[in-house]
Amino acid sequence: MFREWDKLRARLQTGGMRRRDFIVSAAALGLPGALVETALAQTPARGGHLILGISGASSADNLDPATWKSEFMHNVGPQLSDTLVVLDEHVALQPSLAESWEPRPGAKEWIFKLRKGVTFHNGKDFTASDVIYCINHHIGPNAKSGMKAVLSTIAEVKATDKYEVSFQLKSPNADLPYFLSDIHAGIFPEGSKFNDGIGTGAFVLESFEPGVRVRVKRNPGDWRTDRGYVDSVETIAVNDPTARISGLASGSLHVIDKVPPSAVPQLKGAPACRCLTRPRPPTRCSPCCATRPRTTMWTCASR
């Protein structure tokens, strides 16, 4: 019975089962109502429109990951694209577009085995050629990417199979996978001009107004079922901290970033708000994220 219960919860949490069907199936197993209610409460409900008020926006912002420098585009980018690997809440590497990776003896070559069955927002299959194209976008001789120095140890990237990529390095580097988890290393289709937002992410770009707002909608063909719970997201440029706090308090914004410490007591008194903190990652992570300061973010709790 417990094995069946675990399967039911997994299907519910990944969106593979409706809440009503979950209740019926749990009742058929003879499970107590309290246990079922707890599982339902722990499962995010799908639907709705999420509004983010994020700082750091500029009229010069664009969709090319090589140019992302501010909090605003650091937030928008991962809505649209995925990296080969990601860091979990414990700052440990986890698979994403790559299912596995390993170094050859001496760590001057790394082999990444890619996930099959992933498609971009335009329907194109994700393959090794997309990885090669995007990495070269950061390390090419004319590249102006902020990641060029970080990835300078890469001598060549080549496909050893349709779904396998070899990174040939100039010198041993045990931290290459950490570098490739950086949001700037998001993967886009081969031949992309990096101006249309077509990636493999949980959301599809609807509109992009530099320095103003970005609108996205849920990707119906997302390869992951444990994300993209809302139907749409609107990321609004709110560079003034007072305006962000006012927007959160009024309910016109659901999530804001960079709350000044002086405003924390005020927001603590709001029953519909809660504080989320992101600790500083250890220094063995990519320099792109290792030097970020501790961030405080407030979100409206759902009612």
Summary of the structure (lengths in Angstrom):
residues: 303
radius of gyration: 21.0
end to end distance: 33.0
largest distance: 64.8
contacts: 892
relative contact order: 0.16
helix: 28%
strand: 24%
